[in-house]
Amino acid sequence: MPGPLHMIQVTRLNGATFHLNALYIEKIEAMPDTKITLTTGTTYVVLDPLETVNARITEFYKSVQLLSNPHLRGEKDEE
């Protein structure tokens, strides 16, 4: 069952899944487990590979059209 629209699903080291507010993610590191740090300073270590978490965040941003602006995507002006 999908979580709330502003959340992404991740898996704790014990195998339990939970939903994390994607808007508060500040950084993600591979250590080799994936460590997610929120803007609040809270950190989570999850089983999901860094690439998977990044893909989920990107899909979330697309779904709320955060990546619809070419400047946010890093594209240059089209002239």
N, C-alpha and C positions, 0 to 999 in steps of 0.2 A: 504494500500500500504506500503510495507516494506521500512524502511529508508536505508541510506547508510550502507555499510558493517561494518563500525567501530562504529555504533550507536546502542543504545537500545532505545525502546520506553517506555516512562513513562507518567504519567497523573498528571497534575497540580491539585491543590485543587479545581479550578473552573471547572474541567472536561476536559479542553483542553489537547490534547496530544502533545508531542514534542519528539524529538530524542536527546539523550545525548551521547556524545563521551565516550564510555566505557573505553577507554585507559586512560582517565584522572580521573577516579574515585579513590579517596583515601580511603574513608570510607563511610559506610552506617550505620545509627542508626535508631532504632525504638523509637519514643518519644511521643505519640503512632503513630503519622504519621511518614512516612519514610523520614528521612533527609539524603540527598546525598551530600557529600563534595568532591569537585574536588581538584586535586593537585594545581590548581590555587588559591584556597581559596574560590571560588564561592560555594554557597550552594543552594540546591533546596529542597523544601518540597513537596513530592508527595503523591498521594493517593495509589499508588501501595504498597502492603505489602512488607516488607523487604525480605521475602522468594521468592516472585515473581521477585523482582529486582535481587536478587542473582542468581536465575535460568536463567534469561535473560543474565546476565553477563557470567555465566558459559557456556551457549550455544554459546555466541559470542566467548569466548576463544577457545572452541572446534572447531568452524567453521574456525578460523584462525590458528588452531593447536597450540595455546599457551599451551594447556594442554596435548599435545602429548608426552612431555618429562616426564618420570616417576619421575624425581627429582622435577619438578615443581608441580606435583600432590602430593608430599609428600611420595612417595613410596620408600622403601629401595631397594638397589641393589639386583638384582636377581643373585644368583650364584648356 
